[in-house]
Amino acid sequence: MTFSITGLGEPTHGSDALLDVRNEIFRDLVEREGYRAIAIESDCLMGLVVDDYVTSGKGTLDDAVRHGFSHGFGASAANRELVRWLRAYNRERPAEERVRFAGLDGPLEITHAASPREALAALHAGADLAPCTAEELDRLIGDDERWANPAAMMDPSQSVGRTPEARQLRLIADDLAARPLTSDRARLFARTATGLLRYHYWLADTSPDRMAWLLGIRSSMMTANLLAIAETRKVMAFAHNSHLQREKSSIRLGDRRYEWWSAGAQLGGDYTFLSMAIGTYREHGVGAPPPDTIEGRLYARPGDRFRVEPAEIGPGVKARVSPWFGYAPLDPAHLSSIDGIVFVKDA
């Protein structure tokens, strides 16, 4: 498959300074390079609310920002500005030239995974021939709160992902997804329904590999969403570096280290990966970086925001150690697989 994707990774969430730079880079890609979509690390189903607003004016800016982002990202002034700019850019343009918005992530949070109701019901409603009635589907799904129970993230016994009803729902979702699907949204609902039910299945797993399965399934859902968008338009993806880098990603939870192949690592083709780096994030206790780290060498340069080639960093750099869990410094071992570094002095 031939596609054009630029991945812009951030080392932490929550900084509007980073998102402001993202907005600038994306506007440049749209106006100079013909990019026609942005996909961010947010719920793919919620993202449809934003896409409807920016492409057709459905709803209001307030509604799009309030209901179109997950992970609390709707509170960001920079995300609001992105949505406002997209609507303004699209307003007088024909449909084929409008810039689309998409959520890259599944309906997943750190604390829980959503009920499969929204994706399954939409997929079922669009089916000419369905393996069950709408009433039977509703009965099998049951109470949405039992699916989104936060206790299931730490305690597999609290998950409903391997109940008889959940197993039957997986078969129904597979049958519905196997039909000829003629619209982008139908295919999105199919990917989300099957992926989400698979995620819930592994939430209920009791083996030591449970977390590795969950990380891998989330990553595969991101990859599938991104490739679907890139089939018809040049797209910029924006997410944490760990989701877009070409190398294996890892996370340490308790005394175990888990590894998985990120969405970026699963892409071949025409993929460009730019990694953002920061000097300080004083709000979270991240002060000036040591001079022998990647961030330290960049911090010593003049300028608050700039792009450099990885080769400009030079040899002998060490890994920066962050005092805050929410920030992941660049790994010197990954420099050779990065196409460019976007540095922001103060996040």
Stockholm file with secondary structure:
# STOCKHOLM 1.0

chainA/1-347         MTFSITGLGEPTHGSDALLDVRNEIFRDLVEREGYRAIAIESDCLMGLVVDDYVTSGKGTLDDAVRHGFSHGFGASAANRELVRWLRAYNRERPAEERVRFAGLDGPLEITHAASPREALAALHAGADLAPCTAEELDRLIGDDERWANPAAMMDPSQSVGRTPEARQLRLIADDLAARPLTSDRARLFARTATGLLRYHYWLADTSPDRMAWLLGIRSSMMTANLLAIAETRKVMAFAHNSHLQREKSSIRLGDRRYEWWSAGAQLGGDYTFLSMAIGTYREHGVGAPPPDTIEGRLYARPGDRFRVEPAEIGPGVKARVSPWFGYAPLDPAHLSSIDGIVFVKDA
#=GR chainA/1-347 SS CCCEEEEEEESSSSCHHHHHHHHHHHHHHHHHHCCCEEEEEEETTTHHHHHHHHHHCCSCHHHHHHHSCCTTGGGCHHHHHHHHHHHHHHTTSCGGGCCEEEEEECSBCSSCBCCSHHHHHHHHHTCSSCSSCHHHHHHHHCCHHHHTCGGGGTCGGGCCTTSHHHHHHHHHHHHHHHSCCCSHHHHHHHHHHHHHHHHHHHHTCCSTTHHHHHHHHHHHHHHHHHHHHHTTSCEEEEEEHHHHCSSEEEEEETTEEEEEECTGGGCCSEEEEEEEEEEEBGGGTBCSCCTTBHHHHHHTSSCSEEEECGGGGCSCCBCCCCSSTTCCCCCGGGGGGCSEEEEEEEC
#=GC SS_cons         CCCEEEEEEESSSSCHHHHHHHHHHHHHHHHHHCCCEEEEEEETTTHHHHHHHHHHCCSCHHHHHHHSCCTTGGGCHHHHHHHHHHHHHHTTSCGGGCCEEEEEECSBCSSCBCCSHHHHHHHHHTCSSCSSCHHHHHHHHCCHHHHTCGGGGTCGGGCCTTSHHHHHHHHHHHHHHHSCCCSHHHHHHHHHHHHHHHHHHHHTCCSTTHHHHHHHHHHHHHHHHHHHHHTTSCEEEEEEHHHHCSSEEEEEETTEEEEEECTGGGCCSEEEEEEEEEEEBGGGTBCSCCTTBHHHHHHTSSCSEEEECGGGGCSCCBCCCCSSTTCCCCCGGGGGGCSEEEEEEEC
//
